[in-house]
Amino acid sequence: MPKVSRSALGIVLVVAITAALGSPLLESHVAAEPAATTTTTDGNSRIRDAARAAIELDRIRNRSERIDSELAIVRQRNTLTDGLVADLTTQLAAAAVQLEAIRARVRANAVAVYQRGASSSGSVLDIESINDVGSGTHYASAALATDQTELDRESKWVDALRSRHDEAVATQKSQQDREHELTDEHDQLVADATRDRTLLDALGMVPVMGESVLTGEQIAAWFVSTGGRSRLADGTSINDLANLYVIEGRAENVRGDLAFVQAVIETGSFNVAAVHNYSGIGVCDSCTGGYAFPAALDGVRAQIQLLRNYADPDSRAALLANPPSPGLYGPDPRKAANLYDTFFLKGKAPLWNQMGNGNWATDPTYAGKVIGIYAQMRAYALAHPGSGPSGTAAQ
């Protein structure tokens, strides 16, 4: 396995963080140079195009999550509104039938009264209200009041149902239009993401951000297959560590499987990881030591959050799934957030191809090491489908 790389991160990050926390500066006279992945114009253009695609992919993911969330809510509301419209339609039809039956009865009563109290032929009256029966019909006052009250009450009920029905139909139309808009936007984002992934694949570029392709079990199985003998603190196993990388990576949309490979390189297959520092944070070319983290989770989280900051120009402490790592950014939440938000290399390396030459490490071959070992890990997983560690994993 590759030996531990002396990280340029230790030069630039330690200076910024220790200064902000009031600690003595370490190697403050040293500054890391921006990465220069290739010297050719064509190569630089490819890197720029791929970096834009990687950043856009993450932005698409964020927009897609918001759209999918709203779409789920709109569809749920549509289901409820569809049921309401159907129920009101049924109620309105039944009420209309009831109203017409009351009107028919009122007409019949009015005609009967008229025929008993008048000398005319007693032709059937077509009336909407019993008030239309003249005062000379001799209709009993009690019957008149009862029929009129029932007719008025039913008419108001039908009007109220019709109003509610019309409102529900209007809401239904509005929600259906919104669902169509969101569906169209979702489909466009899927097409855009496919385009960007195709570009990255064609250019041979590997984004820092994204879902882990391999599971924790597959990662651990590969490590065991290499014969690596790790020296992890506090009884942490490779299985535990691999799963932490996948979980923490998923939380920040960072490729946990690739971050694990970075840790393999930085720690010499976890032979230099006694203080849960798996990524050379605070280690530099002209200094010794590095950061110490209280537990495996803290070391992995610090690495994942820092990778996010390198890769995502939009990264902010407030948008992280978890607060900035206290072991890296300090215990004061406000200062920690400010340090995270003002990281001077924010968004400078959205691709693993851009790592090294001053991005995370000074080693110009750093990116190739990470991508090369990751290719071995993927090849092992493909050759051993359903692979997972058996027995006791290497410690």
Backbone hydrogen bonds, N-H to C=O, Kabsch-Sander energy under -0.5 kcal/mol:
donor,donor_aa,acceptor,acceptor_aa,energy
7,S,5,S,-0.8
9,L,360,W,-2.5
10,G,7,S,-1.0
10,G,283,V,-1.0
11,I,8,A,-0.9
12,V,8,A,-1.9
13,L,9,L,-2.7
14,V,9,L,-0.8
15,V,11,I,-0.6
16,A,12,V,-1.5
17,I,13,L,-2.8
18,T,14,V,-2.8
19,A,15,V,-1.8
20,A,16,A,-1.8
21,L,17,I,-1.9
22,G,18,T,-0.5
22,G,19,A,-0.8
23,S,18,T,-2.8
27,E,25,L,-0.5
30,V,27,E,-1.7
44,N,40,T,-2.6
45,S,41,T,-2.2
46,R,42,D,-2.2
47,I,43,G,-2.4
48,R,44,N,-2.6
49,D,45,S,-2.7
50,A,46,R,-2.6
51,A,47,I,-2.9
52,R,48,R,-2.5
53,A,49,D,-2.1
54,A,50,A,-2.5
55,I,51,A,-2.5
56,E,52,R,-2.7
57,L,53,A,-2.2
58,D,54,A,-1.5
59,R,55,I,-2.0
60,I,56,E,-2.9
61,R,57,L,-2.2
62,N,58,D,-2.2
63,R,59,R,-2.6
64,S,60,I,-3.0
65,E,61,R,-2.3
66,R,62,N,-1.9
67,I,63,R,-2.8
68,D,64,S,-3.2
69,S,65,E,-2.0
70,E,66,R,-2.4
71,L,67,I,-3.2
72,A,68,D,-2.2
73,I,69,S,-1.8
74,V,70,E,-2.9
75,R,71,L,-2.7
76,Q,72,A,-2.0
77,R,73,I,-2.6
78,N,74,V,-2.8
79,T,75,R,-2.1
80,L,76,Q,-2.0
81,T,77,R,-3.2
82,D,78,N,-3.1
83,G,79,T,-1.9
84,L,80,L,-2.2
85,V,81,T,-2.9
86,A,82,D,-2.3
87,D,83,G,-2.4
88,L,84,L,-2.9
89,T,85,V,-2.4
90,T,86,A,-2.0
91,Q,87,D,-2.6
92,L,88,L,-3.0
93,A,89,T,-2.2
94,A,90,T,-2.2
95,A,91,Q,-2.8
96,A,92,L,-2.4
97,V,93,A,-1.9
98,Q,94,A,-2.3
99,L,95,A,-2.7
100,E,96,A,-2.2
101,A,97,V,-1.9
102,I,98,Q,-2.1
103,R,99,L,-2.5
104,A,100,E,-2.2
105,R,101,A,-2.1
106,V,102,I,-2.6
107,R,103,R,-2.7
108,A,104,A,-2.3
109,N,105,R,-2.6
110,A,106,V,-2.8
111,V,107,R,-2.6
112,A,108,A,-2.3
113,V,109,N,-2.4
114,Y,110,A,-2.6
115,Q,111,V,-3.1
116,R,112,A,-2.0
117,G,113,V,-2.0
118,A,114,Y,-1.1
127,I,125,L,-0.9
132,D,129,S,-2.1
133,V,130,I,-1.5
134,G,132,D,-0.6
137,T,134,G,-1.5
138,H,135,S,-0.6
144,L,140,A,-2.3
145,A,141,S,-2.2
146,T,142,A,-2.1
147,D,143,A,-2.5
148,Q,144,L,-2.1
149,T,145,A,-2.4
150,E,146,T,-2.2
151,L,147,D,-2.4
152,D,148,Q,-2.6
153,R,149,T,-2.6
154,E,150,E,-2.3
155,S,151,L,-2.2
156,K,152,D,-2.5
157,W,153,R,-2.0
158,V,154,E,-2.3
159,D,155,S,-2.3
160,A,156,K,-2.5
161,L,157,W,-2.6
162,R,158,V,-2.5
163,S,159,D,-2.2
164,R,160,A,-2.5
165,H,161,L,-2.6
166,D,162,R,-2.5
167,E,163,S,-2.3
168,A,164,R,-2.4
169,V,165,H,-2.4
170,A,166,D,-2.1
171,T,167,E,-2.5
172,Q,168,A,-2.6
173,K,169,V,-2.3
174,S,170,A,-2.2
175,Q,171,T,-2.7
176,Q,172,Q,-2.3
177,D,173,K,-2.2
178,R,174,S,-2.1
179,E,175,Q,-2.5
180,H,176,Q,-2.1
181,E,177,D,-2.2
182,L,178,R,-2.7
183,T,179,E,-2.5
184,D,180,H,-2.4
185,E,181,E,-2.4
186,H,182,L,-2.8
187,D,183,T,-2.5
188,Q,184,D,-2.1
189,L,185,E,-2.3
190,V,186,H,-2.2
191,A,187,D,-2.0
192,D,188,Q,-2.6
193,A,189,L,-2.7
194,T,190,V,-2.3
195,R,191,A,-2.1
196,D,192,D,-2.4
197,R,193,A,-2.7
198,T,194,T,-2.3
199,L,195,R,-2.1
200,L,196,D,-2.5
201,D,197,R,-2.5
202,A,198,T,-2.5
203,L,199,L,-2.1
204,G,200,L,-0.7
204,G,201,D,-0.6
205,M,200,L,-2.6
208,V,350,P,-2.5
209,M,350,P,-0.6
210,G,253,N,-1.8
219,I,215,T,-2.3
220,A,216,G,-2.5
221,A,217,E,-2.4
222,W,218,Q,-2.2
223,F,219,I,-2.2
224,V,220,A,-2.5
225,S,221,A,-2.0
226,T,222,W,-1.0
226,T,223,F,-0.9
227,G,224,V,-1.4
228,G,223,F,-1.0
230,S,228,G,-0.6
231,R,270,F,-3.5
232,L,395,Q,-1.3
233,A,273,A,-0.7
235,G,232,L,-0.5
236,T,233,A,-2.0
238,I,394,A,-1.0
241,L,237,S,-2.6
242,A,238,I,-3.0
243,N,239,N,-2.1
244,L,240,D,-2.2
245,Y,241,L,-2.1
246,V,242,A,-1.7
247,I,243,N,-2.6
248,E,244,L,-3.1
249,G,245,Y,-1.9
250,R,246,V,-2.2
251,A,247,I,-1.8
252,E,248,E,-1.3
253,N,249,G,-0.7
253,N,250,R,-0.6
254,V,249,G,-2.9
255,R,208,V,-2.8
256,G,254,V,-1.1
259,A,255,R,-2.0
260,F,256,G,-1.8
261,V,257,D,-1.5
262,Q,258,L,-2.3
263,A,259,A,-2.0
264,V,260,F,-2.1
265,I,261,V,-2.1
266,E,262,Q,-2.7
267,T,263,A,-2.2
268,G,264,V,-0.7
268,G,265,I,-0.6
269,S,264,V,-2.8
271,N,267,T,-2.0
272,V,267,T,-1.5
273,A,231,R,-0.5
276,H,273,A,-1.5
278,Y,276,H,-0.9
283,V,280,G,-1.9
287,C,284,C,-0.9
291,Y,281,I,-2.6
293,F,275,V,-3.1
299,G,295,A,-1.9
300,V,296,A,-2.5
301,R,297,L,-2.8
302,A,298,D,-2.4
303,Q,299,G,-1.7
304,I,300,V,-2.7
305,Q,301,R,-2.8
306,L,302,A,-2.1
307,L,303,Q,-2.5
308,R,304,I,-2.2
309,N,305,Q,-1.8
310,Y,306,L,-2.2
311,A,307,L,-2.2
312,D,308,R,-2.6
315,S,312,D,-1.5
319,L,316,R,-1.4
320,L,316,R,-0.6
320,L,317,A,-1.2
328,L,325,S,-1.2
329,Y,325,S,-3.2
330,G,326,P,-1.7
336,A,332,D,-2.9
337,A,333,P,-2.4
338,N,334,R,-2.2
339,L,335,K,-2.6
340,Y,336,A,-2.4
341,D,337,A,-2.8
342,T,338,N,-1.9
343,F,340,Y,-1.1
346,K,343,F,-1.6
347,G,309,N,-2.5
348,K,345,L,-2.2
349,A,310,Y,-2.9
352,W,206,V,-3.3
353,N,206,V,-0.5
354,Q,351,L,-1.4
355,M,352,W,-1.7
356,G,359,N,-3.2
358,G,361,A,-3.0
359,N,356,G,-1.7
360,W,358,G,-0.9
361,A,359,N,-2.1
362,T,6,R,-1.0
366,Y,363,D,-1.5
367,A,355,M,-1.0
369,K,365,T,-1.9
370,V,366,Y,-2.2
371,I,367,A,-2.7
372,G,368,G,-2.3
373,I,369,K,-2.4
374,Y,370,V,-2.2
375,A,371,I,-2.0
376,Q,372,G,-1.5
377,M,373,I,-2.2
378,R,374,Y,-2.7
379,A,375,A,-2.4
380,Y,376,Q,-2.3
381,A,377,M,-2.2
382,L,378,R,-2.5
383,A,379,A,-2.1
384,H,380,Y,-1.3
387,S,384,H,-1.8
